[in-house]
Amino acid sequence: YYPNHRWDRELGGIGSHTLKLQCRTQGNISKTCTFPEERTFTIKPGQCSISSFSITPSSVNGDSQTNINLSWSGRYLEKCRIYLDGSWTGYNYSSSYTYYPNHRWDRELGGIGSHTLKLQCRTQGNISKTCTFPEERTFTIKEPQCVIKEGSFTISPAQVEGNTNSQVTVSWKGKDIGNCTLSIDGSTPLDSDYNLSSPFQYAPTNGSTWIDTLGVGEYDLKVICKTKNNPSKTCTSPEERTFTIKEPQCVIKEGSFTISPAQVEGNTNSQVEVSWEGKDIGNCTLSIDGSTPLDSDYNLSSPFQYAPTNGSTWIDTLGVGEYDLKVICKTKNNPSKTCTSSEKRTLTIKEPQCVIKEGSFTISPAQVEGNTNSQVEVSWKGKDIGNCALSIDGS
């Protein structure tokens, strides 16, 4: 017997059936023989069975709109019923079902917490017979929790001069982020009221500097946020950022240190203008050939006029020669730190040398009568002229 479709629809259908065997005699078909006993076979009602039942994902955030997918497999399954936390939802499903949130899970499907799902199916062609998966499945709707995206937390610049109040931009990204604050070295948050949002400008207030606010050093920062619509839950950035406040240090701008003129006559007290530019410059002095500064009290500022004092000359002050000058400055608001110009300038004090001005040498009259003793006036002009003499015919 080969069933064309299924036994409950053929060969008498569901129930117990008898089979009796009768045969003809070989060579004499008018004679028959019958097996003395009947044989019984039974067509039992079909019974479904469920071999697998799964739920994906098994947990969702309460504020999410992620679909929850149920799937199962088995034999002779026709229509299935899902029991959610013991309450059934009707025979409507074949081999899968998807829960679609209308808004967010913390307001649907039982709300926040752990929930059970039980699967029961009818038997195909025999709906009075059911089968149930032996194990319940559990899924969880989690309380909403913000998340700060890995790598999104940044501070720029990451270091500042301590004697400034320059702004630092702090930013981050994430999911379900409410208002936030910063923790500094794990201590009390920067803003205990969590009033910060990304990006925000972090800077000292009321005209103070970074040294006044935190002090020189390195600080580990983390951002902490409250969950949007669930402020009792917070999240913290997975990484911390290092923020450095540098000790103030002046810098003399390269190429800005000049002296003019770069050479002077030794027997004069002409002025030399010395100037420079830089950052965080306080009062300054000059070093001459690397020796003790010109002004040990650092009372010089740019530009200043460098010249011998009290009517003395350059020869009296330094002497003839070449001198290497460098400018040395104290740091503004941090005088214990100094900076020195990266280049030196050479000041030349020349040995005095008289010069008779061209065209100024005259004699008048240029000729005289030989038998007279009339006077001839000889005159000249020049620079650095001392006492003079006349040479006559080179002698």
C-alpha positions as CSV (number, residue, x, y, z in Angstrom):
1,Y,0.0,0.0,0.0
2,Y,1.5,3.3,-1.1
3,P,-0.2,6.4,0.3
4,N,-0.9,8.9,-2.5
5,H,-0.9,11.7,0.0
6,R,-1.3,10.7,3.7
7,W,-2.8,7.8,5.5
8,D,-5.4,9.8,7.5
9,R,-7.1,10.6,4.1
10,E,-6.8,7.1,2.6
11,L,-7.3,3.4,3.3
12,G,-10.2,4.0,5.6
13,G,-8.9,7.0,7.4
14,I,-8.2,7.4,11.1
15,G,-9.0,4.3,13.1
16,S,-8.4,0.5,13.4
17,H,-8.8,-1.6,10.3
18,T,-8.8,-5.4,9.6
19,L,-7.1,-7.2,6.8
20,K,-8.2,-10.7,5.8
21,L,-6.2,-12.8,3.3
22,Q,-7.7,-15.3,0.8
23,C,-5.9,-17.0,-2.1
24,R,-6.9,-19.2,-5.1
25,T,-5.5,-22.6,-5.6
26,Q,-2.7,-22.8,-8.3
27,G,-4.2,-24.7,-11.3
28,N,-7.7,-24.8,-9.8
29,I,-8.9,-21.3,-9.2
30,S,-12.3,-22.4,-8.1
31,K,-10.7,-23.6,-4.9
32,T,-9.7,-21.0,-2.4
33,C,-8.1,-20.9,1.0
34,T,-8.3,-18.3,3.7
35,F,-5.8,-17.4,6.4
36,P,-7.5,-18.4,9.6
37,E,-6.7,-15.1,11.4
38,E,-7.4,-11.5,10.5
39,R,-4.7,-8.9,10.8
40,T,-5.3,-5.5,12.3
41,F,-3.6,-2.2,11.5
42,T,-4.3,1.2,12.9
43,I,-4.1,4.7,11.3
44,K,-3.5,7.0,14.2
45,P,-4.4,10.7,14.2
46,G,-1.3,12.8,13.1
47,Q,0.7,14.5,15.8
48,C,2.9,17.5,15.3
49,S,6.3,18.0,16.9
50,I,8.4,21.1,17.3
51,S,12.2,20.6,16.9
52,S,13.5,24.1,17.3
53,F,12.3,27.5,18.6
54,S,14.5,30.6,18.6
55,I,14.3,34.4,19.3
56,T,16.7,37.0,17.8
57,P,17.8,39.2,19.4
58,S,17.2,38.0,22.9
59,S,17.4,41.5,24.4
60,V,16.7,45.0,23.2
61,N,17.1,48.5,24.6
62,G,13.8,49.9,25.8
63,D,14.1,53.0,23.7
64,S,15.0,51.1,20.5
65,Q,12.9,50.1,17.5
66,T,14.7,46.9,16.8
67,N,12.5,44.1,15.4
68,I,12.3,40.8,17.5
69,N,12.3,37.8,15.2
70,L,10.8,34.4,16.2
71,S,11.3,31.3,14.1
72,W,10.7,27.5,14.6
73,S,10.6,24.3,12.7
74,G,9.1,20.8,13.2
75,R,6.8,18.2,11.7
76,Y,3.1,18.5,10.8
77,L,2.9,22.1,11.9
78,E,-0.2,24.0,10.7
79,K,-0.9,27.1,12.8
80,C,1.0,28.1,15.9
81,R,0.2,30.1,19.0
82,I,2.7,32.3,20.9
83,Y,2.2,32.8,24.6
84,L,3.7,36.0,25.9
85,D,4.2,35.9,29.7
86,G,1.4,33.2,29.8
87,S,-1.1,35.0,27.6
88,W,-1.7,33.7,24.1
89,T,-1.9,35.8,20.9
90,G,-4.0,33.6,18.6
91,Y,-3.3,30.9,16.1
92,N,-1.9,33.0,13.3
93,Y,1.6,31.9,12.6
94,S,3.2,29.3,10.5
95,S,7.0,29.1,10.9
96,S,8.0,32.6,12.0
97,Y,6.8,35.8,13.4
98,T,8.3,39.2,13.9
99,Y,7.4,41.7,16.6
100,Y,7.5,45.3,15.2
101,P,7.6,48.1,17.8
102,N,5.2,50.9,17.0
103,H,7.3,53.3,19.0
104,R,9.8,51.9,21.5
105,W,10.0,48.7,23.5
106,D,9.9,50.2,27.0
107,R,6.3,51.1,26.1
108,E,5.2,47.9,24.4
109,L,5.4,44.1,24.7
110,G,5.3,44.1,28.4
111,G,7.7,47.0,28.9
112,I,11.0,46.9,30.8
113,G,12.0,43.5,32.2
114,S,12.4,39.9,31.3
115,H,9.6,38.2,29.4
116,T,8.8,34.5,28.4
117,L,7.6,33.2,25.1
118,K,6.0,29.7,24.8
119,L,5.2,28.1,21.4
120,Q,2.2,25.8,20.8
121,C,1.2,24.5,17.4
122,R,-1.8,22.6,15.9
123,T,-1.3,19.4,14.0
124,Q,-1.6,19.7,10.2
125,G,-4.9,18.1,9.2
126,N,-5.9,17.4,12.8
127,I,-6.3,20.7,14.6
128,S,-7.5,18.9,17.7
129,K,-4.0,17.7,18.3
130,T,-1.4,20.2,19.5
131,C,2.3,20.1,20.3
132,T,4.2,22.4,22.5
133,F,7.9,23.2,22.5
134,P,9.3,21.9,25.7
135,E,11.3,25.0,26.6
136,E,10.2,28.6,27.1
137,R,12.3,31.3,25.4
138,T,13.2,34.4,27.3
139,F,13.9,37.9,26.0
140,T,14.7,41.1,27.9
141,I,13.7,44.7,27.3
142,K,16.5,46.6,28.9
143,E,16.1,50.0,30.6
144,P,17.3,52.7,28.2
145,Q,21.0,53.4,28.5
146,C,23.0,56.0,26.7
147,V,26.3,55.0,24.9
148,I,29.2,57.3,24.0
149,K,30.6,56.2,20.7
150,E,34.1,54.8,21.0
151,G,36.7,57.2,19.6
152,S,34.3,60.1,19.4
153,F,35.5,61.9,22.5
154,T,38.1,64.5,21.6
155,I,39.7,67.6,23.1
156,S,41.4,70.2,20.9
157,P,44.0,71.5,21.5
158,A,45.2,68.8,23.9
159,Q,47.7,71.2,25.5
160,V,47.6,74.9,26.4
161,E,50.0,77.4,27.9
162,G,49.4,77.7,31.6
163,N,49.4,81.5,31.7
164,T,46.6,81.8,29.1
165,N,42.9,81.4,29.2
166,S,42.6,80.0,25.6
167,Q,39.6,77.9,24.8
168,V,39.6,74.1,24.4
169,T,36.9,72.5,22.3
170,V,35.5,69.3,23.8
171,S,33.2,67.1,21.7
172,W,31.7,63.6,21.6
173,K,29.0,61.5,19.9
174,G,26.7,58.7,21.0
175,K,23.3,57.3,21.4
176,D,20.5,58.4,23.7
177,I,22.8,61.2,25.0
178,G,21.3,63.7,27.4
179,N,23.2,66.4,29.1
180,C,26.8,65.7,30.1
181,T,29.7,66.7,32.3
182,L,33.5,66.1,32.4
183,S,35.4,64.2,35.1
184,I,38.9,65.4,35.7
185,D,41.3,62.8,37.1
186,G,38.3,60.8,38.2
187,S,37.2,63.5,40.6
188,T,34.0,65.5,41.0
189,P,32.5,66.4,37.6
190,L,33.4,69.7,36.1
191,D,29.7,70.6,36.1
192,S,27.8,68.8,38.8
193,D,24.5,69.9,37.2
194,Y,25.3,68.1,33.9
195,N,24.6,71.1,31.8
196,L,27.2,70.5,29.1
197,S,26.4,69.4,25.5
198,S,28.7,68.6,22.6
199,P,30.6,70.5,21.5
200,F,31.4,72.9,24.2
201,Q,34.2,75.5,24.8
202,Y,36.1,74.8,28.0
203,A,38.1,77.7,29.3
204,P,39.0,79.5,32.6
205,T,36.4,82.0,33.7
206,N,36.4,85.6,35.0
207,G,39.7,86.4,33.3
208,S,41.7,83.7,35.2
209,T,44.4,81.5,33.6
210,W,44.7,77.7,33.3
211,I,47.3,77.8,36.1
212,D,44.7,79.6,38.3
213,T,42.0,77.1,37.3
214,L,43.9,73.7,37.4
215,G,47.6,74.3,37.6
216,V,50.5,73.0,35.5
217,G,50.4,69.3,34.8
218,E,48.6,66.5,32.9
219,Y,44.9,65.8,33.5
220,D,42.9,62.7,32.5
221,L,39.4,63.7,31.2
222,K,36.3,61.6,30.6
223,V,32.9,62.6,29.5
224,I,29.9,61.4,31.6
225,C,26.4,61.7,30.2
226,K,22.9,61.2,31.4
227,T,20.5,59.0,29.3
228,K,18.0,61.0,27.4
229,N,14.5,60.4,28.8
230,N,16.0,58.3,31.6
231,P,18.4,60.6,33.6
232,S,18.9,58.1,36.4
233,K,21.1,56.1,34.0
234,T,24.5,57.5,32.9
235,C,27.2,56.4,30.5
236,T,30.9,57.2,30.4
237,S,33.3,57.5,27.5
238,P,35.2,54.2,27.0
239,E,38.5,56.1,26.7
240,E,40.0,59.1,28.5
241,R,41.8,62.0,27.0
242,T,44.9,63.6,28.4
243,F,44.9,67.4,28.7
244,T,48.2,69.1,29.4
245,I,48.7,72.5,31.0
246,K,52.3,73.6,30.2
247,E,54.4,75.7,32.5
248,P,54.6,79.2,30.8
249,Q,57.8,79.6,28.8
250,C,58.7,82.7,26.8
251,V,59.9,82.4,23.2
252,I,61.9,85.0,21.3
253,K,60.8,84.9,17.7
254,E,63.5,83.6,15.4
255,G,65.0,86.4,13.3
256,S,63.4,89.2,15.4
257,F,66.5,90.1,17.4
258,T,68.3,93.0,15.6
259,I,70.9,95.7,16.4
260,S,71.2,98.9,14.4
261,P,73.8,100.1,13.6
262,A,75.9,96.9,13.9
263,Q,79.2,98.9,14.2
264,V,80.2,102.1,15.9
265,E,83.3,104.2,16.1
266,G,85.1,103.5,19.3
267,N,85.6,107.1,20.3
268,T,81.9,107.9,20.2
269,N,79.0,107.3,22.4
270,S,76.5,106.9,19.6
271,Q,73.3,104.9,20.3
272,V,72.7,101.4,19.1
273,E,69.0,100.4,18.9
274,V,68.3,96.8,20.1
275,S,64.9,95.2,19.4
276,W,63.2,91.8,19.5
277,E,59.8,90.1,19.4
278,G,58.4,87.0,21.0
279,K,55.7,85.3,23.1
280,D,55.1,85.6,26.8
281,I,58.0,88.1,27.0
282,G,58.7,89.8,30.3
283,N,61.7,92.0,31.1
284,C,64.9,91.3,29.4
285,T,68.7,91.8,29.3
286,L,71.6,91.4,26.9
287,S,74.5,88.9,27.3
288,I,77.8,90.1,25.8
289,D,80.1,87.3,24.6
290,G,78.2,85.0,26.9
291,S,79.2,86.9,30.1
292,T,77.2,88.4,32.9
293,P,74.1,90.1,31.5
294,L,74.3,93.8,30.6
295,D,71.5,94.5,33.1
296,S,71.4,91.9,35.9
297,D,68.0,93.2,37.0
298,Y,66.4,92.4,33.6
299,N,65.0,95.9,33.2
300,L,65.3,96.1,29.5
301,S,62.3,96.0,27.1
302,S,62.2,96.1,23.3
303,P,63.2,98.4,21.7
304,F,65.9,100.0,23.8
305,Q,68.8,102.4,23.1
306,Y,72.1,100.9,24.0
307,A,74.9,103.5,24.5
308,P,77.8,104.4,26.8
309,T,76.7,106.3,29.9
310,N,77.9,109.4,31.6
311,G,79.6,110.8,28.5
312,S,82.0,107.9,28.1
313,T,82.8,106.3,24.7
314,W,82.5,102.8,23.4
315,I,86.2,102.4,23.9
316,D,85.7,103.3,27.5
317,T,82.7,101.0,27.9
318,L,83.8,97.8,25.9
319,G,86.9,98.6,23.9
320,V,87.7,98.1,20.3
321,G,86.6,94.7,18.9
322,E,83.7,92.5,18.0
323,Y,81.1,91.4,20.6
324,D,78.5,88.7,20.3
325,L,75.2,89.8,21.8
326,K,72.2,87.7,22.7
327,V,68.9,88.8,24.3
328,I,67.7,86.9,27.4
329,C,64.1,87.4,28.7
330,K,62.1,86.3,31.7
331,T,58.7,84.7,31.1
332,K,55.8,86.9,31.7
333,N,53.9,85.8,34.9
334,N,56.5,83.1,35.4
335,P,59.9,84.9,35.9
336,S,61.7,81.7,37.0
337,K,61.6,80.6,33.4
338,T,63.8,82.4,30.9
339,C,64.3,82.2,27.1
340,T,67.3,83.2,25.0
341,S,67.4,84.4,21.3
342,S,68.3,81.5,19.0
343,E,70.7,83.7,17.1
344,K,73.4,86.1,18.2
345,R,74.2,89.5,16.7
346,T,77.7,91.0,16.4
347,L,78.4,94.5,17.5
348,T,81.7,95.9,16.1
349,I,83.5,98.8,17.9
350,K,86.0,100.2,15.5
351,E,89.4,101.6,16.4
352,P,89.2,105.4,16.0
353,Q,90.7,106.7,12.6
354,C,90.8,110.4,11.6
355,V,89.6,111.3,8.1
356,I,90.4,114.6,6.3
357,K,87.3,115.6,4.3
358,E,88.0,115.5,0.6
359,G,88.2,119.0,-0.9
360,S,88.5,120.7,2.5
361,F,92.4,121.2,2.4
362,T,93.1,124.7,1.1
363,I,95.9,127.2,1.0
364,S,95.3,130.9,0.5
365,P,97.0,132.6,-1.3
366,A,98.4,129.8,-3.4
367,Q,101.4,132.0,-4.4
368,V,103.5,134.7,-2.8
369,E,106.4,137.0,-3.7
370,G,109.6,135.4,-2.7
371,N,111.1,138.6,-1.2
372,T,108.2,139.0,1.2
373,N,107.2,137.4,4.4
374,S,103.4,137.5,3.7
375,Q,101.3,134.9,5.5
376,V,99.6,131.9,3.7
377,E,96.5,130.5,5.5
378,V,96.3,126.7,5.4
379,S,93.0,125.0,6.4
380,W,91.3,121.7,6.4
381,K,88.3,119.8,7.9
382,G,87.6,116.2,8.8
383,K,86.6,113.6,11.4
384,D,88.4,112.6,14.5
385,I,91.0,115.2,13.7
386,G,93.7,115.7,16.3
387,N,96.9,117.8,15.9
388,C,98.3,117.9,12.4
389,A,101.5,118.7,10.4
390,L,102.3,119.7,6.9
391,S,104.6,117.7,4.6
392,I,106.5,119.9,2.0
393,D,107.5,118.1,-1.1
394,G,107.1,114.8,0.8
395,S,109.6,115.5,3.3
